[in-house]
Amino acid sequence: MACDVDGRVLTEEGTVIDGLYAAGACAANIAQDGAGYSSGTQLGEGSYFGRRAGRHAAAPRFLA
Ligand SMILES: Cc1cc2nc3c(=O)[nH]c(=O)nc-3n(C[C@H](O)[C@H](O)[C@H](O)COP(=O)(O)OP(=O)(O)OC[C@H]3O[C@@H](n4cnc5c(N)ncnc54)[C@H](O)[C@@H]3O)c2cc1C
């Protein structure tokens, strides 16, 4: 599953699914698949994009 930088889940065509967010191990961010994963990066990535997703979900009208 792919997301944009604010954790918004994208369709296979790359469009945003409004109101659906993902972060952490269930989301593909820096490493788009298992082949790109580098051991030890997940906690940083999960907290960084998790924070961005939370901020966007809490105030979408200010950050959209
Ligand atoms: C042995 C091991 C070592 C690792 N070492 C590192 C490391 O050194 N550095 C690093 O960056 N990453 C490491 N990782 C990877 C990292 O720990 C995970 O990628 C990260 O914890 C994923 O975080 P998450 O919040 O996405 O998911 P999780 O931490 O899996 O959290 C998901 C949560 O959702 C809950 N849940 C599941 N289903 C439901 C449900 N239906 N309803 C409500 N709650 C639900 C679960 O109980 C859990 O608390 C390691 C992983 C393992 C297994």
The ligand as an SDF file (V2000), in Angstrom:
LIG
                    3D

 53 58  0  0  0  0  0  0  0  0999 V2000
   12.6340   -8.6350   16.4670 C   0  0  0  0  0  0  0  0  0  0  0  0
   12.4030   -7.2890   15.7920 C   0  0  0  0  0  0  0  0  0  0  0  0
   13.4160   -6.3300   15.8070 C   0  0  0  0  0  0  0  0  0  0  0  0
   13.2360   -5.0950   15.1970 C   0  0  0  0  0  0  0  0  0  0  0  0
   14.2310   -4.1560   15.2510 N   0  0  0  0  0  0  0  0  0  0  0  0
   14.0450   -2.9400   14.7130 C   0  0  0  0  0  0  0  0  0  0  0  0
   15.0600   -1.9260   14.8080 C   0  0  0  0  0  0  0  0  0  0  0  0
   16.1320   -2.1150   15.3830 O   0  0  0  0  0  0  0  0  0  0  0  0
   14.8180   -0.7240   14.2430 N   0  0  0  0  0  0  0  0  0  0  0  0
   13.6620   -0.4540   13.5810 C   0  0  0  0  0  0  0  0  0  0  0  0
   13.4990    0.6620   13.0950 O   0  0  0  0  0  0  0  0  0  0  0  0
   12.6840   -1.4070   13.4670 N   0  0  0  0  0  0  0  0  0  0  0  0
   12.8510   -2.6260   14.0240 C   0  0  0  0  0  0  0  0  0  0  0  0
   11.8690   -3.5750   13.9070 N   0  0  0  0  0  0  0  0  0  0  0  0
   10.6620   -3.2400   13.1660 C   0  0  0  0  0  0  0  0  0  0  0  0
    9.7270   -2.3780   14.0200 C   0  0  0  0  0  0  0  0  0  0  0  0
    9.6820   -2.8640   15.3510 O   0  0  0  0  0  0  0  0  0  0  0  0
    8.3210   -2.4180   13.4250 C   0  0  0  0  0  0  0  0  0  0  0  0
    8.3970   -2.1770   12.0400 O   0  0  0  0  0  0  0  0  0  0  0  0
    7.4270   -1.3820   14.1090 C   0  0  0  0  0  0  0  0  0  0  0  0
    7.2610   -1.6890   15.4700 O   0  0  0  0  0  0  0  0  0  0  0  0
    6.0770   -1.3240   13.4340 C   0  0  0  0  0  0  0  0  0  0  0  0
    5.3060   -0.3860   14.1430 O   0  0  0  0  0  0  0  0  0  0  0  0
    3.7660   -0.2680   13.8550 P   0  0  0  0  0  0  0  0  0  0  0  0
    3.2710    0.7580   14.8390 O   0  0  0  0  0  0  0  0  0  0  0  0
    3.5140   -0.0380   12.4150 O   0  0  0  0  0  0  0  0  0  0  0  0
    3.1440   -1.6930   14.1510 O   0  0  0  0  0  0  0  0  0  0  0  0
    3.1200   -2.5190   15.5160 P   0  0  0  0  0  0  0  0  0  0  0  0
    4.2390   -2.0940   16.4310 O   0  0  0  0  0  0  0  0  0  0  0  0
    3.0120   -3.9610   15.0910 O   0  0  0  0  0  0  0  0  0  0  0  0
    1.7790   -2.0230   16.1780 O   0  0  0  0  0  0  0  0  0  0  0  0
    0.5190   -2.4590   15.7350 C   0  0  0  0  0  0  0  0  0  0  0  0
   -0.4030   -2.4290   16.9450 C   0  0  0  0  0  0  0  0  0  0  0  0
   -1.7320   -2.6750   16.4890 O   0  0  0  0  0  0  0  0  0  0  0  0
   -2.3240   -3.5810   17.3900 C   0  0  0  0  0  0  0  0  0  0  0  0
   -3.4240   -4.2520   16.6840 N   0  0  0  0  0  0  0  0  0  0  0  0
   -3.3370   -5.2340   15.7400 C   0  0  0  0  0  0  0  0  0  0  0  0
   -4.5630   -5.5710   15.3170 N   0  0  0  0  0  0  0  0  0  0  0  0
   -5.4260   -4.7790   15.9830 C   0  0  0  0  0  0  0  0  0  0  0  0
   -6.8440   -4.6680   15.9780 C   0  0  0  0  0  0  0  0  0  0  0  0
   -7.6220   -5.4090   15.1730 N   0  0  0  0  0  0  0  0  0  0  0  0
   -7.4100   -3.7520   16.7740 N   0  0  0  0  0  0  0  0  0  0  0  0
   -6.6460   -2.9510   17.5710 C   0  0  0  0  0  0  0  0  0  0  0  0
   -5.3090   -3.0200   17.6350 N   0  0  0  0  0  0  0  0  0  0  0  0
   -4.7090   -3.9290   16.8390 C   0  0  0  0  0  0  0  0  0  0  0  0
   -1.2220   -4.5160   17.8480 C   0  0  0  0  0  0  0  0  0  0  0  0
   -1.5350   -5.1300   19.0660 O   0  0  0  0  0  0  0  0  0  0  0  0
   -0.0650   -3.5200   17.9900 C   0  0  0  0  0  0  0  0  0  0  0  0
   -0.0110   -2.9170   19.2590 O   0  0  0  0  0  0  0  0  0  0  0  0
   12.0220   -4.8100   14.5330 C   0  0  0  0  0  0  0  0  0  0  0  0
   11.0030   -5.7900   14.5120 C   0  0  0  0  0  0  0  0  0  0  0  0
   11.1870   -6.9990   15.1280 C   0  0  0  0  0  0  0  0  0  0  0  0
   10.0540   -8.0310   15.1070 C   0  0  0  0  0  0  0  0  0  0  0  0
  1  2  1  0
  2  3  1  0
  2 52  2  0
  3  4  2  0
  4  5  1  0
  4 50  1  0
  5  6  2  0
  6  7  1  0
  6 13  1  0
  7  8  2  0
  7  9  1  0
  9 10  1  0
 10 11  2  0
 10 12  1  0
 12 13  2  0
 13 14  1  0
 14 15  1  0
 14 50  1  0
 15 16  1  0
 16 17  1  0
 16 18  1  0
 18 19  1  0
 18 20  1  0
 20 21  1  0
 20 22  1  0
 22 23  1  0
 23 24  1  0
 24 25  2  0
 24 26  1  0
 24 27  1  0
 27 28  1  0
 28 29  2  0
 28 30  1  0
 28 31  1  0
 31 32  1  0
 32 33  1  0
 33 34  1  0
 33 48  1  0
 34 35  1  0
 35 36  1  0
 35 46  1  0
 36 37  1  0
 36 45  1  0
 37 38  2  0
 38 39  1  0
 39 40  1  0
 39 45  2  0
 40 41  1  0
 40 42  2  0
 42 43  1  0
 43 44  2  0
 44 45  1  0
 46 47  1  0
 46 48  1  0
 48 49  1  0
 50 51  2  0
 51 52  1  0
 52 53  1  0
M  END
$$$$
